[in-house]
Amino acid sequence: MVETVKKRRTAVYVIWYLAAIILANLAVTLFGPRIAVVTAFLFIGLDLTARDHLHDRWHRSGLLWRMAILIGTGSAVSFLLNQDSRDIAAASFIAFAAAATVDSFVYHALGKYPRWLRINGSNVPSALVDSLVFPALAFGFPLLWDIMLGQFAAKVLGGFCWSFMLAEGEEQ
C-alpha cells in the first residue's frame, strides 16, 4: 500500500513538473520576456520543488537519466505544441539541465537537514543558474538584468511557497 502511494505521488510530481515546464515555455513564447517573472513564480518555483521530491524518489535509481528525460520531454512537447517556441524550449532545456545539476549536488549535500531546508537551500543556487542561463539564451544580448533579477527572486519565493504547499502528507 505504501509503495503504491509513493508511485502515485511520483507520477503526480512528474505530471506537475512537465506541465509547469510546458506552460512556462508556451507563456514566454506567446507573451515575451516580461511574462518570465510571472512564470518563474508560478511554474519554475513548482519545478524546482518538484525536482527535489523526485530526487528523493529516484536517488540511486536512475536519477540522472530520468531527470534528463523529463527536461527533454518538457522542451520537446513545448516545441510540438507551438513550433514558435523553438528558441525558448532550447534555452529552457539547457537552463534546466544546468540548474538540475547544481540542485542535485546542493540538495544531496544538505541531506542531514529537514526536507524543507534541503529543498529551499538547493532552490537558491539552482534558481540563480536558471535565471542567468535562460534569459541569456532565450533573449540574447543585451542581457535583461531586470528580468534575470526578477526571475531569480520569483523562483526562490515561488519555490519556498511550493515547498510548503507540497509538504502536506509527505514524510519530512
DAURFEN-V859487 format. One record per residue. SS is DSSP state (H for helix, E for strand, - for the rest). PSI is psi in whole degrees, 0 to 359 (999 if undefined). BURIAL is 1 if it has 24 or more other C-alpha atoms within 12 Angstrom, else 0. Layout:
SS & PSI & BURIAL
SS & PSI & BURIAL
This chain:
- & 314 & 0
H & 318 & 0
H & 323 & 0
H & 318 & 0
H & 317 & 0
H & 319 & 0
H & 320 & 0
H & 316 & 0
H & 319 & 1
H & 316 & 1
H & 320 & 0
H & 316 & 0
H & 321 & 1
H & 314 & 1
H & 314 & 1
H & 317 & 1
H & 309 & 1
H & 315 & 1
H & 319 & 1
H & 316 & 1
H & 312 & 1
H & 313 & 1
H & 319 & 1
H & 313 & 1
H & 316 & 1
H & 323 & 1
H & 316 & 1
H & 323 & 1
H & 316 & 1
H & 322 & 0
H & 353 & 0
- & 183 & 0
H & 328 & 1
H & 332 & 0
H & 347 & 1
H & 328 & 1
H & 320 & 1
H & 314 & 1
H & 330 & 1
H & 317 & 1
H & 309 & 1
H & 313 & 1
H & 317 & 1
H & 325 & 1
H & 321 & 1
H & 316 & 1
H & 315 & 1
H & 319 & 1
H & 316 & 1
H & 323 & 1
H & 319 & 1
H & 325 & 1
H & 320 & 1
H & 326 & 1
H & 316 & 1
H & 320 & 1
H & 322 & 1
H & 0 & 0
- & 129 & 0
- & 15 & 0
- & 52 & 0
- & 32 & 0
H & 310 & 0
H & 307 & 0
H & 327 & 0
H & 317 & 0
H & 322 & 1
H & 318 & 1
H & 317 & 0
H & 312 & 1
H & 314 & 1
H & 321 & 1
H & 317 & 1
H & 316 & 1
H & 318 & 1
H & 316 & 1
H & 321 & 1
H & 312 & 1
H & 318 & 1
H & 326 & 0
H & 329 & 0
- & 104 & 0
H & 345 & 0
H & 347 & 0
H & 9 & 1
H & 307 & 1
H & 321 & 1
H & 314 & 1
H & 320 & 1
H & 316 & 1
H & 320 & 1
H & 316 & 1
H & 310 & 1
H & 315 & 1
H & 317 & 1
H & 322 & 1
H & 316 & 1
H & 316 & 1
H & 323 & 1
H & 324 & 1
H & 311 & 1
H & 313 & 1
H & 316 & 1
H & 314 & 1
H & 312 & 1
H & 316 & 1
H & 314 & 1
H & 332 & 1
H & 333 & 0
- & 19 & 0
- & 333 & 0
- & 354 & 0
- & 164 & 0
- & 154 & 0
H & 316 & 1
H & 325 & 1
H & 322 & 1
H & 315 & 1
H & 305 & 1
H & 327 & 1
H & 325 & 1
H & 337 & 1
H & 327 & 1
H & 304 & 1
H & 327 & 1
H & 326 & 1
H & 322 & 1
H & 312 & 1
H & 311 & 1
H & 321 & 1
H & 338 & 1
H & 315 & 1
H & 312 & 1
H & 304 & 1
H & 324 & 1
H & 317 & 1
H & 322 & 1
H & 323 & 1
H & 348 & 1
- & 201 & 0
- & 149 & 0
- & 147 & 0
- & 144 & 0
- & 81 & 1
H & 323 & 0
H & 323 & 0
H & 319 & 1
H & 312 & 1
H & 318 & 1
H & 317 & 1
H & 315 & 1
H & 309 & 1
H & 318 & 1
H & 321 & 1
H & 317 & 1
H & 312 & 1
H & 317 & 1
H & 316 & 1
H & 321 & 1
H & 312 & 1
H & 313 & 1
H & 326 & 1
H & 326 & 1
H & 326 & 0
H & 323 & 0
- & 351 & 1
- & 338 & 0
- & 127 & 0
- & 357 & 0
- & 149 & 0
- & 138 & 0
- & 999 & 0
